[in-house]
Amino acid sequence: MSIAEHRTERRAKEHGATRAAILEAARRVAARDGAREFSLRNVAAEAGFAPAALYGYFAGKDELLLALAADDLSGLARAMREAAGGRARGEGLGAAAAAALELLRKTETMVAASSALPAEAGAGDAERLFNGRLIGALKALSDAAGNPADSRESRADVVLIAAALAGLAMLARSGRLDALGIATGDVLARLEKRLAGVVEAGVQLAEK
């Protein structure tokens, strides 16, 4: 490796390490102040940088929020796969959904990221990363449900499940479920039961 290549590699590693440090600082600030309330100035102070230095890594608050949410989506996909691992076809949804709900209840980044996404799909790196991680999480959920996303209808089913989990997490996090006297476990059980029928019908149709 030439000296120039060595320097380029070193700068790339330093850039990646600094970016990761900023993300960790942003996560601490979001946990303390709320993901929708934190500012780049607060994140910079937490990370030990001048506010202007953050713009070398993120174009603004929205891009930083999307990066945090993308990381959380990776964690979400991993948690669902681990929870559903080793279970029979179609029997992993309940475990995966419970794992997803546990994570979604603890973080606001996904909710905050929804306001950071542009009204029309763009081509920015942060948005592409978020979209890729979202697809990965939906794939993990689809696998856990035993519902291969190989048709428009099956993909719509997976999005419907994900939307139900996101809404359930919002109600649980805000205390609305407790106010309604409804347990999250009961809702998850009904969701799994209803989807099991949908998946079984799809399997029977495919086998004809």
Buried (B, 14 or more C-beta within 10 A) or exposed (E): EEEEEEEEEEEEEEEEEBBEBBBBBBBBBBBEBEBBEBEBEBBBBBBEBEEEEBEEBBEEBBBBBBBBBBBBBBEBBBBBBEBBEEBEEBBBBBBBBBBBBBBBBEBBBBBBBEEBBEEEEEEBEBBBBBBEBBEBBBBBBBBBBBBBBEEEEBBEBBBEBBEBBBEBBBBBBEEEBEEEEBEBEEBBBEBBEEBBEBBEEBBEEEEE
